[in-house]
Every structure is written in structure tokens, then in C-alpha cells.
Amino acid sequence: MFGISFIAGPFLGGFLTDHVSWHWVFYVNLPIGIAALAIIAAVLPTVRRASGSWRDIDFLGIGLFTAGVVPLLIGLSDKGQPDATGALPAWLSPQVGGLILLGALVLVGFVLAESRAREPIMPLDLFRDRTYSASQAAVFLIAVAMFTAVIFLPRYYQAVRGVSATASGYEIWPLLLGLIGGSMVGGLLISKRGRYRWLLTGSAVLLIAGAALMTRLDATTGSPALWAWMLVLGLGVGPSLSGFTVVVQNCVTANRIGVATSTLTFFRQVGGSVGLAAAGTLFSSSFANRLPTAIAAQGVPASATAHLTGNQGSLTAVGDIGGQISAALPPAQHDLVGRIVTAVHDAFAASVAQMFWLSLAASALALVAIVVLRDVPLRGGRHGTERDPGDMVAVA
């Protein structure tokens, strides 16, 4: 279902942006959420623990984690937001370094609170298992690479290729095909073979290859080549969606499968959020540095560049870039608009390519984490033996 949502999401988001309003990209979650809650209330069986109580809910852990992650993400995002002069804030500025430091300190408090909680939202003892810890790290890192591609490739199509928001969702179909196909086939192969490390290692190698190919992206990259690169990238991500769920469920006792699986989803979502914040910062920094050089390469005088210094944010937005440039230039320089648009496209494409170095680094680290996994046979069936729900987690 996670993979299917990645297929439907870009198409639905683009359609709503083009035909309704970009606000509905967020509003659409309300009816979907209400429908999901109604189905859960009507269908999901009620399971009660004899000793359970609302007092066991880890409110402190929930609060500390939220209070730690929010300033961390805001700080990373603010690093990529230029001020009125077009300058990016320094890492040591209060709105960047200060918020990141605050978030890190609160997260340290979160870890301490979890070590003492009666029913922690993230049981720390599970991380003593090497395979469990490596799986969480790998999922986090793969999410950094995956979310960067899913979010910024449609922006590339809109800003550089000039397609609509709806069409940009269609253009990344090879990425989504590889993602969902790799997830389905990967799950079947793991179930059939009873082993997982060989498949996850191979998919990580494909992910590294796909990210490396994406670093070659520019404004003139042909569609067939880009489709092939996206397919490789998607096939590198896909098996991890189903594979790591099997891995973490296989290395914990039956009574802890729920918390292990939810923690895996948690790390994937946080990895995506951190990755997007970091990628956005890298993109903004790269675009700010590359745009003046790209404009100069088109033979545009420095006087025109000065008029655009404080408008770089609007130049990276989707829409009529030519019209935005015309509005920023005096009438006497409107004949330069075409060349400046070409320069913006070149700088935009190069900045998207630059982001994939982040994906490449995250993919390489994910491969290291996967190599650390113990290739434990699947329990149950012909590939392994059943474990008693009360068995303790094996510690590597």
C-alpha cells in the first residue's frame, strides 16, 4: 500500500494543483483520514490487554520527540531559504544552527525518557539486536534517497520541461513502476527463498547506480535516458519497502512485531522528512551559486543579474518563469528574457542533479548497513522454525 500511495500521490497532487487549488493537496487528507478512521472503527477488532491502561501511554516520549524533530526540520529547511537580498543564512545563525542544536538536545532527552518509560513508543532494548538496528538505519537512509527523487523530479519536469503539475506526475512513471514492481517481486522472492540479505544488497547497489546516473542530469537530458535512470532508481528502492518489514518482524518475538513494524515506518517517515529538508537546503544553495554563472554564460550583462538577486525564490517556483523574469527586469532589458530563462533552466537542472549526490551518499551508507545484517532464515514454514512469543530477542 505504501508503494501504491507513491503511484497515486503525484498524479492526484498534480491534478488538484492544476484543476482545483494547491491548497487541496493538503485538504484532501481530511476526507481520506475520516474514511480511514471510519473503516478502522467498523472493521478492526478490539484487542484489550488485561493490564493495559491509558496511563501506560508514553505521553512524555511523544511530546519530547515532537519537540525535538520540529526545530530540527525547521532549522534544516531555513538554511535553504534566502533573505530579501538573496543570501542564505549561515549554519551558525540562530534560525539554523540554533534550532538544529535545540532539536538535538531535546532528542537526547527523548532517548533518556524512553530508557525509563514503562511502555516506550520506541523500545530501546530492541536496538541491541544488530539486524534490527541496521534495518532501521538502512530504511532511514533509503528514505532520504527516495523522497528526494519523488518530490524534486516532478519539479524538474515542471520548471525545466515546462509541463503541467498533472503531467509531471505521469513523467515519473518509470520511477514509480520500479518502486512498486520491486516491492512486490522482492517480497515474493524473500518468501520463496527464505533469505533476504542477497536481495537487499542487490537493490542497494541498484539504488547507488540510479543515484549516480541522476547526478548527470541537465536541462538537455533526453526522456529515454531519464526514464531508464528513474527505473533503475525505483528498482533500487522497491525491495526495501517490503523486505525490511520482513526482516524486523523476523528478528523480534511475536508479541513485539507491532512495535517493531511501527518503528520501521517511523524511521522511514523521519528519514524522508530529514532528507527533504536537507535536499531543499542543498538545492537552494546550489541554485544560488550556479545562477549568476549560468546567466553570464548566456552573455547576459551583470546589470541584469543584479535585478534577479532578490528574486531567486520565485525563479525556482513552477509557472511562467519568463513572465516572472520580465517583471523583475526594466523594460529596456526584456530582450534578454529568453537567454535568462535558458540560464535558469540550466541552473535548476544542475541543482537537482547536485541533490542526488546526497541520495548517492545515503544509498552508500544504506549498503553498509545492509551488509551488517545477519541473514537469519525466516521463521515458520519450510525456511525456519516457529518462535515462542515469550522468547527473548537474539542479541548479536
FENHU-V944855 format. One record per pair of residues at least 4 apart in sequence whose C-alpha atoms are under 6 Angstrom apart, sorted by the first residue. I is the first residue (numbers start at 0). GAP is how many residues later the second one is. Records with the same first field share a line. If there is no record, write none. Layout:
BEGIN
I=GAP  GAP
END
This chain:
BEGIN
2=177
4=4
6=169
8=4
9=4  159
10=155  158
12=12
13=151  152
14=4  151
15=4  5
16=4  5
23=4
28=4
38=4
39=4
55=63
57=62
60=49
63=46
64=45
67=35  38  39
68=34
70=4  28  32
71=27  28  31
73=4
74=21  24  25
75=201  202
76=200
78=10  17  202
79=201  204
81=4  5  6
82=4
83=226
84=225
85=223  224
90=5  6
91=5
92=4
93=4
94=4
96=4
113=6
126=6
127=267
128=266  267
129=266
130=4  242  243
131=116
133=235
135=128
137=228  231
138=129
139=127  128  131
140=221  225
142=4  125  128  129
143=127  128  131
144=214
146=4  125
147=4  128
148=4
153=14
154=4
155=4
156=4  11
157=4  5  6  160
158=159
159=185
162=4
172=4
173=53  56  57
174=55  56  59
176=4
177=4  53  56  57
178=55  56  58  59
179=58
181=4  53  56  57
182=55  56  58  59
185=53
186=55  56
188=4
189=4  5  6
193=183  184  189
194=182
196=4  178
202=33
203=32  163
205=30
206=26  29
207=152  155
209=19  22  23
210=145  149
214=138  141
216=136
217=131  132
218=127  130
222=4
233=4
238=4
239=4
245=4
248=8
251=141
252=136
253=135
254=134
266=4
270=4
274=4
275=4
278=4  76
282=68
285=4  65
286=4  60  64
289=57
290=56
293=49
294=5  45  48
295=4
297=41
343=4
355=4
358=4
376=6  7
377=5  6
378=5  6  7
379=4  5  6
END
